[in-house]
Amino acid sequence: ILFLAKGIYGLFKAKPRIQAGVLVIFLSYLLAVLYITTFMRETGSNDRVQMEVLNWLKEEGVESFDHIFLNVAMFVPVGVIFPFITNRSNKKMLSSVSFGILFSTAIETGQLLLHSGTCDIDDILSNSLGALIGASIAAVGIRMKRKLKKE
């Protein structure tokens, strides 16, 4: 959490030109994800830690695949929106994915401390993949916009 706070402070210290609407949308999204993944569940209902990578492949049924797909989809907006908040044009993709990893780890840690869900390494991996996909979408969009401006 301290690393996250330092990163956010660094964004504002650099005095980027952030549009208020983009910031409001991003913060609203982050609060919604935090609420859904941590606070929407019953506290004390689960204190399991799952550190086996790709554990969901061993499970039967489509529920495990659905869980991974939803985790990926839930973090695509992180990768899409975050580049428009940062001021570093050459490191937008890296900062988006890093923020996705950091935010996912904070959620999993919150679930562990509040006993409100399974702290699962696969969730961090799938959330990070979602942030990477979103950052890739944003990078393609930014390149296309630049190319159209040059023409």
N, C-alpha and C positions, 0 to 999 in steps of 0.2 A: 504494500500500500504506500509505503514511503517512496519507493521507486516511481510508482505511478504519479504521486503528488509532485515529485521532483520533475518528472517529464512534462506534466501539465504546466508547472511553473516556468519551465524552460520555454514552452511554446509562447506563453504570454510575455516573458522577458524579452524575447526576440521581436516583439511587437508586430506579429503578422497581421495581415489584412484579412480578418475573418469576418465573413458575413454573419450577422446575428441569426438569420434564419437557419443557416447550416449548423451553427453551434447549438441552437435550440433543438433542432431535429436530432442531432447526434446525442446530446445529453438525454433527451427524452427516450431515445432508443436504448441507451445504456441503462437507464433506470428501469425501463420495462424488462429488459433481459435479466437484470439483477433481481428484480421482483419475482419474475417467473421461475428462475432457476434456484433461488435461495429462499425467498420469503413466502412463496406461495404454498410451500409444502409444510407439513406438520413438523414442528421442532421436536427433536428427540426420537423421531421415527426411524432413523437410520444412522449408523455410525461406521459403516463399512468403508474400507479403503481398498480399491482395486488397482493394483499396480502392474498387472500383466498386460503387455501390449497386444492389441488385436484380440482381446478376450471375447469380443462379440462374435467372432467367427465360429467359436465352439458352440454357441447357443443355437437351439432349434427355433425355427419359425422366423417370420418376417419382422417381428417386433424389434429384434436387435438391429436389423438393417434400418428399419424406420427410425430408430433412436439415433443412429449414426448420421443418417441423411438429414434429420431435423437439426442435429448439432452443426453440421456443415452449413445448412441453409440459414441457420440463425446468425451465423457470423459473417456471411457474405456482406451485409451492410457495413460492417466495421471496415472492411477493405475498400468498399466503394466510397464511403463518406469521409473517412479519416484523411485521405490525401488532400482534400479540400480545406482541411483545418491546419495542416502543417505548412510551414513556409519554406521548407527545404525541397526544392524541385528535383534534385538529383537523388534523393533518398526517400521518396514518397512510398514506394513499394515496401522497402525494408522497414520503414517506420510503421506502416499499416499492419504488416504481419507481426512485428514485434509488439505492437499494442494489442493485437488480437491474442497473442500468446499470454501476455501479461494480464489482460482482462479475464481470460479463461482460467488462468491459474488462480486469480483472486476469487473467482466464483467457486472453483473447486475447493479452495481453502476455506471459504465461507461455509460451504456445505459441510465440510469436515468439522469445523469449530461449532457450528450450530446444530449438528446432527440432523440436517434437513435433506440429505441426499447422499448418494454414494459418491465418494471422492474417487474419480476414475481417470486414469491416464489417457484412456481412449477418447474421453470427452475433450481433453486438452488438445490432443492430436487432431480430432475432427473439427474442432472449433478453429484451430490454426489453419487447417486446410480451407475452411470457409473464408477466413480472412485473406488467405493467399489468392483464392479464386476471385474474391471481390476486388483485391488490389490489382489483379491482372485485368479485370474488366475496366477498372478506372484508368489504368495505364494505357490500354488500347483506346479508350475514349479520349484521353488527354492528347495522345499522339494524333488521333484523327482530327481533333479540333485544331491543333497546331498546323497540321498539314493543310487543312482547309483555309486557315488564315493566310498561309503563304501563297496560296493560289489566287 
